[in-house]
Every structure is written in C-alpha cells, then in structure tokens.
C-alpha cells in the first residue's frame, strides 16, 4: 500500500473515515482468521468452501 492506493479509494468516493474503517475491519478479519487457523478452528457446516456454488 502506498499513497497511490489511497488515491484510488478516494476517487472511488471513499473519505478518510471510510478508508480508516475499512482498514480496521480488514485488519481484524486478517488477524482473527490467522488465530482461527493457528488454533485449528473448524469451519461451521453451513459455510461452503471457496469456489463451491
């Protein structure tokens, strides 16, 4: 990520608050998925694997 990536988001209509909020949410999901993987958390049965219709 660099200033060019932020510029793209701003051209798409996001303001600084929206960019901040998205960054926080993306970072949290990145973190929690790594924790779940490290602990061997199993996927719920109702969640389909990626690529399945």
HELIX and SHEET records of a PDB file:
HELIX    1   1 UNK A    3  UNK A   11  1                                   9    
HELIX    2   2 UNK A   16  UNK A   39  1                                  24    
END                                                                             
